[in-house]
């Protein structure tokens, strides 16, 4: 999440404007009290079907510090529940500005950093409340109810953030689905998570240096800590890769 100082710029955003622009915004909007839902074919909505070709998605996990109960709220990449976004019961969407599962238009973010558009995402619990709120560009889009967890906890023990590329090996070769902008972290111009921070139980931002990276195909996808952001608290993390035949080397 990019901090609120330094070279970040946040364009004025009225209550009627979305925090990020999506293709469907050009055709209209949803009235208050409703939410936008992406239309899906029956084959996509059927939870008993597997993904046929390829998929690239991001995911975030919250792991609770409670060894006896081990409660978790996490996206399992569709492996067990075979669903994503609003097709999975749990997340409660409250915003009528963003359609989950729909891409953002290039350059359509209200936040820029050195003139480059960025999307700020946060998952946190507000002091005095039990639910976990999800925000995009400082706009709340919904929450995870506290009833998902068997016990109440003030903050998480481990934060896991990452992405996944589903590979069904079409035509016998590794998928060429890119992650990030398709460049490896050591290229010097890959996609970057800017100024990642954690949030304490009292709402304060703290530096949270990534301790472990789990990479299953390092020859074609990877991630690396670039160091602390020079302008705002937090760590910059490079990630991504091109996919393709070099994954099998």
Secondary structure in CASP SS format (residue, H / E / C, confidence):
PFRMAT SS
TARGET T0000
AUTHOR 0000-0000-0000
METHOD secondary structure of the structure
MODEL  1
X C 1.00
X C 1.00
X C 1.00
X C 1.00
X C 1.00
X C 1.00
X C 1.00
X E 1.00
X E 1.00
X E 1.00
X C 1.00
X C 1.00
X C 1.00
X C 1.00
X C 1.00
X C 1.00
X C 1.00
X C 1.00
X C 1.00
X E 1.00
X E 1.00
X E 1.00
X H 1.00
X H 1.00
X H 1.00
X H 1.00
X C 1.00
X C 1.00
X C 1.00
X C 1.00
X C 1.00
X C 1.00
X C 1.00
X C 1.00
X C 1.00
X C 1.00
X C 1.00
X C 1.00
X C 1.00
X C 1.00
X C 1.00
X H 1.00
X H 1.00
X H 1.00
X H 1.00
X C 1.00
X C 1.00
X C 1.00
X C 1.00
X C 1.00
X C 1.00
X C 1.00
X C 1.00
X E 1.00
X E 1.00
X E 1.00
X E 1.00
X E 1.00
X E 1.00
X E 1.00
X E 1.00
X E 1.00
X E 1.00
X C 1.00
X C 1.00
X C 1.00
X C 1.00
X C 1.00
X C 1.00
X C 1.00
X C 1.00
X E 1.00
X E 1.00
X E 1.00
X C 1.00
X C 1.00
X C 1.00
X C 1.00
X C 1.00
X C 1.00
X C 1.00
X C 1.00
X C 1.00
X C 1.00
X H 1.00
X H 1.00
X H 1.00
X C 1.00
X C 1.00
X C 1.00
X E 1.00
X E 1.00
X E 1.00
X C 1.00
X C 1.00
X C 1.00
X C 1.00
X C 1.00
X C 1.00
X C 1.00
X C 1.00
X C 1.00
X C 1.00
X E 1.00
X E 1.00
X E 1.00
X E 1.00
X E 1.00
X E 1.00
X C 1.00
X E 1.00
X E 1.00
X E 1.00
X C 1.00
X C 1.00
X E 1.00
X E 1.00
X E 1.00
X C 1.00
X C 1.00
X E 1.00
X E 1.00
X E 1.00
X E 1.00
X E 1.00
X C 1.00
X C 1.00
X C 1.00
X C 1.00
X C 1.00
X C 1.00
X E 1.00
X E 1.00
X E 1.00
X E 1.00
X E 1.00
X C 1.00
X C 1.00
X E 1.00
X E 1.00
X E 1.00
X E 1.00
X E 1.00
X E 1.00
X C 1.00
X H 1.00
X H 1.00
X H 1.00
X C 1.00
X C 1.00
X C 1.00
X C 1.00
X C 1.00
X C 1.00
X C 1.00
X C 1.00
X C 1.00
X E 1.00
X E 1.00
X E 1.00
X E 1.00
X E 1.00
X E 1.00
X E 1.00
X E 1.00
X E 1.00
X E 1.00
X C 1.00
X C 1.00
X H 1.00
X H 1.00
X H 1.00
X C 1.00
X C 1.00
X C 1.00
X C 1.00
X C 1.00
X C 1.00
X E 1.00
X C 1.00
X C 1.00
X C 1.00
X C 1.00
X C 1.00
X H 1.00
X H 1.00
X H 1.00
X C 1.00
X C 1.00
X C 1.00
X E 1.00
X E 1.00
X E 1.00
X E 1.00
X E 1.00
X E 1.00
X E 1.00
X E 1.00
X E 1.00
X C 1.00
X C 1.00
X C 1.00
X C 1.00
X C 1.00
X E 1.00
X E 1.00
X E 1.00
X C 1.00
X C 1.00
X C 1.00
X C 1.00
X C 1.00
X C 1.00
X C 1.00
X C 1.00
X C 1.00
X C 1.00
X C 1.00
X C 1.00
X C 1.00
X C 1.00
X E 1.00
X E 1.00
X E 1.00
X E 1.00
X E 1.00
X E 1.00
X E 1.00
X C 1.00
X C 1.00
X C 1.00
X C 1.00
X C 1.00
X C 1.00
X E 1.00
X E 1.00
X E 1.00
X E 1.00
X E 1.00
X E 1.00
X E 1.00
X C 1.00
X C 1.00
X C 1.00
X H 1.00
X H 1.00
X H 1.00
X H 1.00
X C 1.00
END
